[in-house]
Amino acid sequence: MEYKAFLIKYGEIGVKGKNRFRFEDALVTQMHYALDPVGEFKIRKESGRIFAEALSDYDYEEAVTALSCVFGISGICPIVVEDKEDFDQAARLVCDYIGERYDDLSFTFKVMVRRADKSWPMTSMETAALLGEKLLERYGSLSVDVHEPDVYVTLEIRDKIYIYTEEIPGPGGMPIGTNGKAMLLLSGGIDSPVAGYMISKRGVRIEATYFHAPPYTSERAKQKVVDLAKIISRYTGPIHLHIVNFTDIQMAIYEKCPHDELTIIMRRYMMKIAEHFAKENDCLSLVTGESIGQVASQTMQSLYCTDAAAEIPVFRPCIGMDKNDIIRLSEKIGTFETSILPFEDCCTIFVAKHPVTKPRLDVIERSERKLADCIDELLKTAIETEEVIFIKAYD
């Protein structure tokens, strides 16, 4: 069957009261972004529903895949849209739809009617009961089950008649851009892309900062991060990726600071630099992929020392997840295969053999004083020489 339109359902947006229009508008904007490479669509809002109507030829599977990446959508219903006349015409359309849609007509069903047009002469329940009768008359192999049917046959009566029997789950969450902006510390690993996905699912628009350390990290490692940003931008919308040359700062820390504190001190300076770009670009928080206890730098004591380097909040969407949880989600969103490519980033190269697991902030700050003669200039250079790449999933 060829579908020319989709009915889009949303969840949390429906409880937003007088502000609901703002969330709906953000959802429509993100749908345009997702569907633009698929074909030309007209997207409109109507009484708690959003409709996407195809104005040109398009690939059905591509459209469903694109819509399945739009946060805020709870259900995607491929629909048949017909002009509205009377009940007999509606019943004929529904019966024809079922006959065309299903080869095997031996399932149970329940008819659901939503009567948005109150001029329709029958109530929703009356219309549903009569449609059920018509289906049973046309197809004797069908049977009714009002409790656990195999198929829900849904009719929405509006300015036209909308018929559908399938609801494809959407990702849920909140539309991008409805909850401010954050700066993601993005590496080439598994965790940080998942963190970016999860914070964006709550409506947060993200930018990203990546710390590059040539010649210890290759251009392929940098491209790996660009590729990861492109994958998650299917869900998050376009991303400005700030690439920072971190080599000189890392070497100074390596030469002047205790080796068991290397990771903590490096993370603290990454926080400072990412916070600079966050404030410069109106981001209200930092986001990292850390999970409690996963590695030495992610113990409670280590996270406390890391957070102390930043003035703005640090959000960690993966904080309570174990590695298997994170891997499963990375596979679901399509980042896992890229994340495990064998191109090391700066974090993995400068790891101490025996890192401190319970650092004290006063000890860490004392060690950082050994950098006093050079760190300000190194930070200034790293910030001034940033490279910014604008990334869109559908370039």
C-alpha positions in Angstrom: 0.0 0.0 0.0 1.3 3.5 -0.9 1.0 6.0 1.9 1.0 9.7 1.2 0.9 11.0 4.7 1.8 10.3 8.4 -0.1 11.2 11.5 2.4 12.0 14.2 1.5 11.5 17.9 3.4 13.0 20.8 3.5 12.2 24.5 4.9 14.7 27.1 4.1 17.7 24.9 0.4 17.1 25.5 0.7 18.1 29.2 2.5 21.4 28.6 -0.7 23.6 28.9 -0.5 27.1 27.5 3.1 26.5 26.4 2.3 23.5 24.3 2.4 25.5 21.0 6.1 26.3 21.6 6.9 22.6 21.9 4.8 21.7 18.9 6.6 24.4 16.8 10.0 23.0 17.9 8.8 19.5 16.9 7.6 20.7 13.5 11.0 22.4 12.9 12.9 19.2 13.7 10.6 17.1 11.5 11.4 19.5 8.6 15.1 18.9 9.3 14.7 15.1 9.3 12.4 14.9 6.3 14.1 17.4 4.0 16.5 14.8 2.4 13.6 12.3 2.0 11.3 14.5 -0.1 8.9 17.5 0.0 6.5 17.3 2.9 3.8 19.7 4.1 3.7 19.6 7.9 0.8 21.0 9.8 -0.6 21.0 13.4 -4.2 20.2 14.2 -6.0 19.5 17.5 -3.2 17.6 19.3 -2.0 15.9 16.2 0.7 16.8 13.6 0.4 15.7 10.0 3.2 15.2 7.5 1.8 15.0 3.9 4.1 14.1 1.0 4.0 16.6 -1.8 6.4 14.6 -4.0 7.6 11.0 -4.5 9.5 9.7 -1.5 11.0 6.5 0.0 8.6 5.2 2.7 11.3 3.4 4.7 13.6 6.4 4.6 10.8 8.6 5.8 10.0 6.3 8.8 13.6 6.0 9.7 14.0 9.8 9.6 10.9 10.4 11.8 12.1 7.7 14.2 15.1 10.0 15.0 12.9 13.0 16.0 12.7 13.5 19.7 9.2 14.4 20.9 7.4 11.9 18.6 5.8 9.0 20.5 4.0 7.4 17.5 4.3 7.4 13.7 1.1 6.3 11.9 1.1 5.8 8.1 -2.4 7.0 7.0 -4.7 7.1 4.1 -6.5 10.4 3.7 -9.8 10.7 1.9 -12.5 13.4 1.4 -15.3 13.2 3.9 -18.9 12.6 2.7 -21.1 10.3 4.8 -21.0 7.1 6.8 -21.5 4.8 3.9 -18.6 6.3 2.1 -16.4 6.1 5.3 -17.4 2.4 5.8 -16.5 1.6 2.2 -13.1 3.3 2.5 -12.3 1.5 5.7 -13.3 -1.9 4.3 -11.3 -1.3 1.1 -8.3 -0.2 3.2 -8.3 -3.4 5.2 -8.7 -5.6 2.1 -5.7 -3.9 0.4 -3.6 -3.6 3.5 -3.7 -7.2 4.7 -3.3 -10.4 2.7 -4.3 -12.7 5.6 -7.7 -11.6 6.8 -8.0 -14.0 9.8 -7.1 -11.7 12.6 -9.1 -10.1 15.5 -9.7 -6.4 15.4 -11.2 -3.4 17.3 -12.4 -0.2 15.7 -11.4 3.1 17.3 -13.0 6.3 16.1 -11.9 9.8 17.0 -14.5 12.4 16.0 -12.8 15.8 15.9 -15.5 17.1 13.6 -18.6 17.4 15.9 -20.9 18.0 13.0 -20.6 14.3 12.2 -24.1 12.9 12.8 -23.1 9.9 15.0 -21.0 9.6 18.2 -17.6 8.0 18.1 -18.9 4.8 19.7 -21.8 4.5 17.3 -19.6 5.0 14.3 -17.1 2.4 15.6 -19.9 -0.2 16.2 -21.3 0.3 12.8 -17.9 0.2 11.1 -17.2 -3.1 12.9 -20.4 -4.5 11.5 -19.5 -3.5 8.0 -16.1 -5.1 8.3 -17.6 -8.4 9.6 -20.1 -8.4 6.7 -17.4 -7.8 4.1 -14.8 -10.2 5.6 -16.3 -13.2 7.4 -12.9 -14.4 8.5 -12.4 -11.4 10.8 -13.5 -11.4 14.4 -13.9 -8.7 17.1 -11.8 -8.6 20.3 -12.2 -5.4 22.2 -9.7 -6.4 24.9 -6.5 -7.6 23.1 -7.1 -7.3 19.3 -4.4 -8.2 16.8 -5.2 -5.0 14.9 -6.7 -1.6 15.9 -8.6 -0.1 13.0 -8.5 3.6 13.6 -10.6 6.3 11.9 -10.2 10.0 12.6 -13.0 12.2 11.4 -11.7 15.8 10.8 -11.9 18.0 7.7 -11.2 14.7 5.9 -11.2 11.1 6.9 -7.9 9.6 8.2 -7.5 5.8 8.3 -4.7 3.8 9.9 -4.0 0.5 11.6 -0.3 0.8 12.5 1.5 2.9 15.0 5.3 2.8 14.7 7.0 3.7 18.0 8.9 7.0 18.0 11.8 7.9 20.3 9.7 9.9 22.8 11.4 12.6 24.8 11.2 16.4 24.1 11.8 18.3 20.9 15.3 19.7 20.4 15.7 23.3 21.5 13.0 23.4 24.1 15.4 23.0 27.1 18.3 25.2 26.3 21.8 24.3 25.0 24.7 22.4 26.4 28.4 21.7 25.5 29.2 18.0 25.1 32.8 16.8 25.7 32.9 14.4 22.7 35.6 11.8 22.4 36.1 8.8 20.1 34.8 6.4 22.7 31.5 4.6 23.3 30.1 6.7 26.2 30.1 10.4 25.1 28.0 10.0 21.9 25.5 8.1 24.0 25.5 11.0 26.6 24.9 13.4 23.8 22.0 11.4 22.5 20.4 11.1 26.0 20.7 14.8 26.9 19.3 15.8 23.5 16.3 13.5 24.2 15.3 15.9 26.9 15.1 18.7 24.4 18.6 20.1 24.9 20.4 21.4 21.8 24.1 20.5 21.9 27.5 21.8 20.7 30.6 19.6 21.1 34.2 20.0 22.0 36.9 17.4 21.0 40.4 17.4 22.3 43.0 16.4 19.6 46.6 15.6 20.4 48.7 15.4 17.3 51.1 13.7 16.6 50.0 11.3 19.3 46.5 11.1 17.8 46.1 10.8 14.0 43.9 12.6 11.6 41.9 9.3 11.4 41.1 9.7 15.1 39.9 13.2 14.5 37.8 12.0 11.5 36.3 9.2 13.7 35.0 11.9 16.1 33.6 13.9 13.2 31.8 10.8 12.0 30.4 10.2 15.5 29.1 13.7 15.6 27.4 13.3 12.2 25.7 10.1 13.4 24.3 11.7 16.6 23.3 14.8 14.6 20.5 12.7 13.1 18.9 12.9 16.5 20.3 16.2 17.9 20.1 18.4 14.9 23.2 20.3 13.5 26.2 20.4 15.7 29.1 22.9 15.9 32.2 20.8 16.8 35.0 22.7 18.4 38.3 20.9 17.9 41.1 21.9 20.3 44.8 21.1 20.0 45.5 19.7 23.5 49.1 18.4 22.9 51.1 21.1 24.5 48.9 21.2 27.6 49.1 17.4 28.0 52.9 17.4 27.6 53.2 20.1 30.3 51.0 18.1 32.7 53.0 15.0 31.9 56.3 16.7 32.6 55.4 18.7 35.7 52.7 16.8 37.6 52.6 13.5 39.4 51.8 10.7 36.9 49.1 9.1 39.1 47.2 12.4 38.8 47.6 12.8 35.1 44.1 11.9 34.0 42.3 14.0 36.7 44.4 17.1 35.9 43.9 16.7 32.2 40.2 16.3 32.7 40.1 19.5 34.8 41.7 21.5 32.0 39.4 20.0 29.4 36.5 21.2 31.6 38.0 24.7 31.8 38.4 24.9 28.0 35.0 23.4 27.2 33.4 25.8 29.7 35.0 28.7 27.9 33.4 27.6 24.6 30.1 26.9 26.4 29.9 30.4 27.8 30.9 31.9 24.5 28.1 30.0 22.8 25.3 30.4 25.3 25.5 26.9 26.7 24.1 26.5 30.2 26.0 23.3 31.1 28.7 20.8 30.2 27.8 17.2 29.3 30.1 14.2 29.7 29.8 10.4 29.2 31.2 9.4 32.6 29.6 6.6 34.6 30.4 6.1 38.3 33.1 3.6 38.9 33.7 2.6 35.3 37.4 3.7 35.4 39.7 5.3 37.9 38.9 8.9 36.8 35.1 8.2 37.3 35.1 7.4 41.0 33.0 9.8 43.2 36.2 11.4 44.5 37.6 11.9 40.9 34.3 13.3 39.6 34.2 15.7 42.6 37.7 17.0 41.7 36.8 17.3 38.0 33.6 19.2 38.7 35.5 21.7 40.9 37.2 23.0 37.8 34.0 24.2 36.2 31.6 27.0 37.3 28.6 25.8 35.3 26.7 22.5 35.9 28.1 19.3 34.6 25.5 16.7 33.5 26.3 13.0 33.1 23.3 11.2 31.5 25.2 7.8 31.7 26.0 8.2 35.4 24.0 5.2 36.6 24.5 2.9 33.6 26.9 0.0 33.4 29.0 -0.6 30.3 26.6 -3.2 28.8 23.7 -0.7 29.1 25.8 2.0 27.3 26.9 -0.4 24.6 23.4 -1.6 23.9 22.2 2.0 23.5 25.2 2.9 21.3 24.3 -0.1 19.0 20.7 1.2 18.9 21.6 4.7 17.8 24.3 3.5 15.4 27.5 4.8 17.0 29.0 1.6 18.3 30.7 0.4 15.2 32.4 3.8 14.7 33.3 4.1 18.4 35.3 0.8 18.4 37.4 1.7 15.4 41.1 1.4 16.6 42.1 5.1 16.5 43.2 6.3 19.9 42.2 9.7 21.3 44.2 11.8 23.7 42.6 10.5 26.8 43.6 6.9 26.1 47.2 7.6 25.2 48.2 9.6 28.3 46.7 7.2 30.9 48.8 6.6 34.0 49.7 3.0 34.8 48.5 3.4 38.4 46.1 6.3 38.5 44.9 7.6 41.8 41.3 6.5 42.5 40.5 8.7 45.6 42.1 12.0 44.8 41.9 15.0 47.2 41.0 18.3 45.7 43.6 20.2 47.7 46.3 17.8 46.6 45.3 18.1 42.9 45.2 21.9 43.1 48.7 21.9 44.7 50.0 19.7 41.9 48.5 22.1 39.3 50.5 25.0 40.8 53.6 23.4 39.2 52.0 24.5 35.9 51.8 28.2 36.9 54.7 29.4 34.7 53.1 28.1 31.5 49.5 27.0 31.7 47.8 30.4 31.1 49.6 30.9 27.8 49.0 27.3 26.8 45.3 27.6 27.5 45.1 30.9 25.6 46.8 29.3 22.6 44.6 26.2 22.6 41.5 28.4 22.7 42.6 30.8 20.0 43.6 28.0 17.6 40.4 26.0 17.8 38.9 24.6 14.6 35.1 24.7 14.3 33.3 22.2 12.0 29.6 22.6 11.3 28.1 19.1 11.1 24.7 18.1 9.7 23.6 14.5 9.4 22.1 15.0 5.9 24.8 16.9 4.0 
